[in-house]
């Protein structure tokens, strides 16, 4: 099965967050999918953590190494549809890209974001928790 994985899922695994074991259990043996913006969003999140003195440059590199060991497929999506979702739910475009990816490819979604889960349920996107 293919699963759309949100950025926070990759970060939780790379940063050894408490959710890591559950994420691995849920996704093991499945193919992960994300919109093509994923690498940019990951980079932005990691550098934001560095800017807030949460991560050192070495820790950013270590997180990148972990993320690169996770196989995933990047998908193009309909930006217009994603922006319509962003407007409808008053959310950031980056969040809408993941919802649009799950919708357009009819795939389940894994995310740690409560707001995104709420919108996914409204859109009848299957959530893996």
C-alpha positions in Angstrom: 0.0 0.0 0.0 1.1 3.6 -0.7 0.8 6.1 2.1 1.1 9.9 2.0 3.5 10.9 4.7 3.5 14.5 6.1 6.7 16.3 6.8 6.3 16.0 10.5 6.4 12.2 10.2 9.8 12.3 8.5 11.1 14.8 11.1 9.8 12.7 14.0 11.7 9.7 12.7 14.9 11.7 12.0 14.8 13.4 15.4 14.0 10.2 17.4 10.8 11.7 18.7 8.5 9.5 20.9 6.2 8.8 17.9 9.1 7.2 15.9 8.3 3.6 16.9 4.6 3.9 16.0 5.4 5.6 12.7 7.8 2.8 11.7 5.2 0.2 12.8 2.5 1.8 10.8 4.5 2.4 7.6 6.8 -0.7 7.6 6.4 -2.6 4.4 4.5 0.2 2.7 5.6 2.8 0.1 5.7 6.4 1.3 4.5 9.2 -1.0 4.8 12.9 -0.6 4.3 16.0 -2.8 7.4 17.3 -4.5 7.7 20.1 -2.0 8.8 17.7 0.7 12.6 18.3 0.5 12.1 22.0 0.6 9.7 21.9 3.6 12.1 19.5 5.4 15.0 21.9 4.8 13.0 24.8 6.0 11.9 23.0 9.2 15.5 21.9 10.0 17.0 25.3 9.4 14.2 26.9 11.5 15.2 24.6 14.3 18.8 25.7 13.9 17.8 29.4 13.9 15.9 28.8 17.2 19.0 27.1 18.6 17.3 23.7 18.8 19.6 22.0 16.3 23.3 22.4 15.5 24.6 22.2 12.0 25.8 18.6 12.8 22.4 17.6 14.0 20.8 19.0 10.8 23.3 16.9 8.8 22.5 13.8 10.9 18.8 14.3 10.4 19.3 14.6 6.7 21.2 11.3 6.6 18.4 9.6 8.5 15.7 11.0 6.1 17.7 9.9 3.1 17.6 6.3 4.3 13.8 6.4 4.2 12.5 5.4 0.7 9.8 7.7 -0.6 8.3 8.8 -3.9 7.8 12.4 -4.7 4.6 13.3 -6.7 3.5 16.3 -8.7 0.1 17.6 -7.8 -2.5 20.1 -8.9 -1.4 23.3 -7.2 -4.6 25.1 -7.9 -6.6 22.4 -6.2 -4.2 22.5 -3.2 -4.6 26.3 -3.0 -8.4 26.0 -3.1 -8.0 23.6 -0.1 -5.8 26.1 1.7 -8.4 28.8 1.2 -11.3 26.6 2.2 -9.6 25.5 5.5 -7.5 28.7 6.0 -4.3 26.6 6.2 -0.8 27.0 4.8 -0.3 25.9 1.3 2.3 23.3 2.5 -0.3 21.5 4.5 -2.8 21.7 1.7 -0.2 20.1 -0.7 -0.2 16.9 1.5 -4.0 16.8 1.7 -4.3 17.3 -2.1 -1.7 14.5 -2.6 -3.8 12.1 -0.5 -7.0 13.2 -2.2 -5.9 13.2 -5.8 -4.1 9.8 -5.6 -6.8 8.3 -3.2 -4.2 7.4 -0.6 -4.3 7.3 3.2 -2.4 9.9 5.1 -0.1 9.8 8.1 0.4 13.0 10.0 1.1 14.1 13.6 -0.8 17.4 13.0 -4.2 17.5 14.8 -5.5 20.2 12.5 -4.5 18.3 9.4 -6.1 15.2 10.8 -9.4 17.2 11.3 -9.3 18.4 7.7 -8.5 15.0 6.4 -11.5 13.5 8.2 -13.7 16.3 6.7 -12.3 15.4 3.2 -12.9 11.7 3.9 -9.2 10.9 3.6 -8.2 7.7 5.4 -5.9 8.4 8.4 -3.3 6.0 9.6 -2.7 6.5 13.3 
